[in-house]
């Protein structure tokens, strides 16, 4: 059983919505292209780089995998010391953006073809979102052997 763990520091970001752009093609005329926002592309590249370093030249996981994400949100600077303590004790939960499902999408796309071949290989998923002094996302991918 292989386990790959890595951390992506900084404020977690959700996957941005694709934008439509009308493009011109000499062969096909006009068509609509889906464009991923540059901020999303940059964040997914950061995830891919962290995953690539964690893999250390190992082959991509070919079978079923379990994924665990811990999304550590920064505590807003405007919070009082009391409220900050509640956040760190887990008594106040981060219910603000980014949406957890969009963070998940960013990470799955960032790990495709680096940790595993395709996100269809995921057979189990654990994710949590909490406040932390050190913002970022901790990732653990476990290869499942039957």
ZIGI-V333608 format. One line per field, one symbol per residue. phi: phi as a letter, one per 30 degrees, with the letter a starting at -180 (. if undefined). A space follows every 10 residues. Layout:
phi->???
//
This chain:
phi->.cbcbabcdj ddbdddddcc bdccbddcid bccccdeedd eddddddddd dddddhiddd dccdbcbbbc ccdddedddd dddddddddi dccdccdddd dddeeedddd ceibcbdadd ddcabbbbbb dadcdlbcbb ccdccc
//
